């Protein structure tokens, strides 16, 4: 596949646009997905045996990733709005929350640097496991395992506080 000027890419682009439009509901979001896929194609030095199949699958996967990230971001924003619209907490509850946050912060700092980075990207920034894996050059299963260990570690530290 030689790039955007290749006839298969142009034909696939029209088909993909309508397919992705149905999945995502927004032409702007479709453009973002196709841009991400095009960037990935340009970084891929290997020839692609079936370019239309590759484009369709990569675009579908990128669209699903983007929808999941949007859903996580919307959920976080909703939770944030709920927290800030809730009545003011008692001083005791605020102190307890501050203690939990301090324990959680220390627990995260105890993690290996790569695991810290993955944990914060996933739980704070809302990045998908796939995007974290791409960013760090590891398999998604590695990200999953590190996130599970980090979560277990943080829960153990919080349990120590509650005991």
MARRO-205317 format. One record per residue (C-alpha): residue number from 1; residue in three letters; chain; y, x, z. Coordinates in steps of 0.02 Angstrom, whole numbers, padded with zeros to 5 digits. Each point is the difference from the previous one (the first is absolute). Layout:
[NUM, ALA, A, [Y, X, Z]]
...
END
This chain:
[1, UNK, A, [00000, 00000, 00000]]
[2, UNK, A, [00163, 00080, -00053]]
[3, UNK, A, [00125, -00104, 00097]]
[4, UNK, A, [00114, -00149, -00022]]
[5, UNK, A, [00008, 00017, -00190]]
[6, UNK, A, [-00187, -00020, -00019]]
[7, UNK, A, [-00041, -00169, -00084]]
[8, UNK, A, [-00134, -00042, 00129]]
[9, UNK, A, [00127, 00021, 00139]]
[10, UNK, A, [00126, -00114, -00087]]
[11, UNK, A, [-00130, -00137, -00030]]
[12, UNK, A, [-00070, 00019, 00175]]
[13, UNK, A, [00177, -00003, 00069]]
[14, UNK, A, [00033, -00175, -00071]]
[15, UNK, A, [-00166, -00066, 00065]]
[16, UNK, A, [00024, 00086, 00167]]
[17, UNK, A, [00174, -00069, 00022]]
[18, UNK, A, [-00059, -00180, -00016]]
[19, UNK, A, [-00154, 00034, 00109]]
[20, UNK, A, [00102, 00087, 00135]]
[21, UNK, A, [00136, -00133, -00010]]
[22, UNK, A, [-00132, -00130, 00049]]
[23, UNK, A, [-00058, 00107, 00146]]
[24, UNK, A, [00170, 00055, 00064]]
[25, UNK, A, [00117, -00139, -00052]]
[26, UNK, A, [00147, 00114, -00039]]
[27, UNK, A, [00044, 00100, -00155]]
[28, UNK, A, [00091, 00129, 00106]]
[29, UNK, A, [-00155, 00029, 00104]]
[30, UNK, A, [-00104, 00015, -00159]]
[31, UNK, A, [00119, 00135, -00063]]
[32, UNK, A, [-00022, 00095, 00164]]
[33, UNK, A, [-00189, -00008, -00013]]
[34, UNK, A, [-00002, 00057, -00182]]
[35, UNK, A, [00121, 00141, 00043]]
[36, UNK, A, [-00118, 00060, 00139]]
[37, UNK, A, [-00149, -00007, -00117]]
[38, UNK, A, [00095, 00093, -00137]]
[39, UNK, A, [00048, 00136, 00124]]
[40, UNK, A, [-00181, 00016, 00053]]
[41, UNK, A, [-00053, 00014, -00182]]
[42, UNK, A, [00126, 00138, -00032]]
[43, UNK, A, [-00066, 00098, 00150]]
[44, UNK, A, [-00181, -00020, -00059]]
[45, UNK, A, [-00045, 00153, -00105]]
[46, UNK, A, [-00172, -00068, -00052]]
[47, UNK, A, [-00024, -00103, -00158]]
[48, UNK, A, [-00038, -00183, 00032]]
[49, UNK, A, [-00155, -00066, -00090]]
[50, UNK, A, [00048, -00183, 00002]]
[51, UNK, A, [00190, -00011, 00016]]
[52, UNK, A, [00014, -00191, -00002]]
[53, UNK, A, [-00132, -00019, 00133]]
[54, UNK, A, [00081, 00137, 00105]]
[55, UNK, A, [00173, -00079, -00018]]
[56, UNK, A, [-00065, -00173, 00047]]
[57, UNK, A, [-00094, 00062, 00153]]
[58, UNK, A, [00137, 00120, 00059]]
[59, UNK, A, [00133, -00134, -00023]]
[60, UNK, A, [-00101, -00131, 00092]]
[61, UNK, A, [-00033, 00121, 00145]]
[62, UNK, A, [00184, 00051, 00007]]
[63, UNK, A, [00052, -00184, 00000]]
[64, UNK, A, [-00119, -00040, 00143]]
[65, UNK, A, [00064, 00152, 00098]]
[66, UNK, A, [00179, -00055, -00025]]
[67, UNK, A, [-00039, -00180, 00052]]
[68, UNK, A, [-00087, 00062, 00158]]
[69, UNK, A, [00146, 00115, 00044]]
[70, UNK, A, [00122, -00144, -00027]]
[71, UNK, A, [-00106, -00112, 00110]]
[72, UNK, A, [-00006, 00131, 00139]]
[73, UNK, A, [00189, 00028, -00012]]
[74, UNK, A, [00034, -00187, 00006]]
[75, UNK, A, [-00115, -00019, 00151]]
[76, UNK, A, [00088, 00144, 00091]]
[77, UNK, A, [00171, -00074, -00038]]
[78, UNK, A, [-00059, -00170, 00061]]
[79, UNK, A, [-00068, 00076, 00161]]
[80, UNK, A, [00162, 00096, 00022]]
[81, UNK, A, [00101, -00161, -00020]]
[82, UNK, A, [-00113, -00088, 00126]]
[83, UNK, A, [00024, 00138, 00127]]
[84, UNK, A, [00189, -00003, -00018]]
[85, UNK, A, [00012, -00188, 00007]]
[86, UNK, A, [-00107, -00012, 00157]]
[87, UNK, A, [00084, -00025, 00168]]
[88, UNK, A, [00049, 00156, 00095]]
[89, UNK, A, [-00144, 00078, 00097]]
[90, UNK, A, [00003, 00035, 00185]]
[91, UNK, A, [00040, 00174, 00062]]
[92, UNK, A, [-00182, 00023, 00053]]
[93, UNK, A, [-00063, -00046, -00173]]
[94, UNK, A, [00125, 00119, -00080]]
[95, UNK, A, [-00055, 00143, 00115]]
[96, UNK, A, [-00183, -00036, -00037]]
[97, UNK, A, [00034, -00002, -00188]]
[98, UNK, A, [00096, 00164, 00013]]
[99, UNK, A, [-00148, 00078, 00093]]
[100, UNK, A, [-00122, -00060, -00133]]
[101, UNK, A, [00110, 00069, -00138]]
[102, UNK, A, [00011, 00168, 00088]]
[103, UNK, A, [-00190, 00007, 00020]]
[104, UNK, A, [-00022, -00050, -00182]]
[105, UNK, A, [00125, 00132, -00056]]
[106, UNK, A, [-00091, 00135, 00100]]
[107, UNK, A, [-00168, -00060, -00070]]
[108, UNK, A, [00064, 00015, -00179]]
[109, UNK, A, [00068, 00174, 00036]]
[110, UNK, A, [-00174, 00051, 00062]]
[111, UNK, A, [-00074, -00039, -00172]]
[112, UNK, A, [-00021, 00135, -00133]]
[113, UNK, A, [00154, 00012, -00113]]
[114, UNK, A, [-00087, -00074, -00153]]
[115, UNK, A, [-00064, -00147, 00103]]
[116, UNK, A, [00173, -00025, 00076]]
[117, UNK, A, [00076, -00007, -00174]]
[118, UNK, A, [-00130, -00126, -00061]]
[119, UNK, A, [00013, -00106, 00158]]
[120, UNK, A, [00190, -00011, -00009]]
[121, UNK, A, [00002, -00031, -00188]]
[122, UNK, A, [-00124, -00143, 00019]]
[123, UNK, A, [00057, -00081, 00162]]
[124, UNK, A, [00187, 00035, -00003]]
[125, UNK, A, [00047, 00015, -00183]]
[126, UNK, A, [-00130, -00125, -00061]]
[127, UNK, A, [-00072, 00113, -00135]]
[128, UNK, A, [-00169, -00049, -00071]]
[129, UNK, A, [-00152, 00105, 00036]]
[130, UNK, A, [-00015, 00035, -00186]]
[131, UNK, A, [00177, 00067, -00012]]
[132, UNK, A, [-00026, 00107, 00156]]
[133, UNK, A, [-00159, 00071, -00076]]
[134, UNK, A, [00092, 00041, -00162]]
[135, UNK, A, [00144, 00080, 00094]]
[136, UNK, A, [-00115, 00113, 00102]]
[137, UNK, A, [-00126, 00033, -00138]]
[138, UNK, A, [-00148, -00072, 00096]]
[139, UNK, A, [-00121, -00143, -00024]]
[140, UNK, A, [00042, -00172, 00067]]
[141, UNK, A, [-00153, 00011, 00114]]
[142, UNK, A, [00078, 00154, 00082]]
[143, UNK, A, [00158, -00099, 00034]]
[144, UNK, A, [-00102, -00146, 00069]]
[145, UNK, A, [-00098, 00115, 00117]]
[146, UNK, A, [00155, 00090, 00063]]
[147, UNK, A, [00092, -00165, 00030]]
[148, UNK, A, [-00150, -00070, 00095]]
[149, UNK, A, [-00011, 00156, 00110]]
[150, UNK, A, [00188, -00004, 00031]]
[151, UNK, A, [-00005, -00183, 00047]]
[152, UNK, A, [-00146, 00029, 00118]]
[153, UNK, A, [00092, 00147, 00079]]
[154, UNK, A, [00160, -00101, 00025]]
[155, UNK, A, [-00094, -00147, 00075]]
[156, UNK, A, [-00089, 00117, 00120]]
[157, UNK, A, [00167, 00072, 00058]]
[158, UNK, A, [00073, -00175, 00023]]
[159, UNK, A, [-00156, -00054, 00095]]
[160, UNK, A, [00027, 00146, 00120]]
[161, UNK, A, [00174, -00069, 00036]]
[162, UNK, A, [-00065, -00176, 00032]]
[163, UNK, A, [-00138, 00059, 00119]]
END
